């Protein structure tokens, strides 16, 4: 059983999770920008992921949850860059 956590501890967990899930996307975006190689990237998957990130951002704003808001504000442009590169370079 998980012991009761304080609000600060919960927010800290949220920020750490947000950093992990946002920063893990950075290498893919950088690699795609550098190589312009998008053959192994699924446009459908990336597009659905972008919609999901957008919805998470709206959700975070509705709840005033800064870990959710910040992580999705950073992740959404990275995903959209990959989608744009896929559209441009196939």
Buried (B, 14 or more C-beta within 10 A) or exposed (E): EEEEEEEEEEBEEBBEEBBEEBEEBEEBBEEBEEEEEBEEBEEEEBBEBBEBBBEBBEEBBEEEBBBBBBBBBBBBEBBBBBBBBBEEEE
